[in-house]
Amino acid sequence: MATDYDAPRKNEEDNEQDSIQELQARRSDKSSGVVDEDETEAAEGFELPGADLSGEELAVRVLPRQADEFTCSNCFLVHHRSQLAYEKKGRMICTECAA
């Protein structure tokens, strides 16, 4: 913020009044800046350019957990054994959850 050294200086009383006015202005600015937007409405209006995917289905082949994998008892994701941080009382924890 630039300082104008030619401007008249303000005393303490002027500074207090200015700061109260600034606080009141900030309070009204914060409440006016809040936007209550429904995420589902925003997502419904979003379309990919040049693509009509309404008739498409997603086909994913799901594999069962392999012998060299484990399910983290904290995040419930399936990880490779190399990501096993520790195992206590039958609970397996991945390195990400242990960090």
Secondary structure as UniProt FT lines:
FT   TURN            5..6
FT   HELIX           12..33
FT   HELIX           39..44
FT   TURN            49..50
FT   TURN            54..55
FT   TURN            67..68
FT   STRAND          69..71
FT   TURN            73..75
FT   STRAND          78..80
FT   HELIX           81..83
FT   STRAND          84..88
FT   TURN            89..90
FT   STRAND          91..94
FT   HELIX           95..98
//
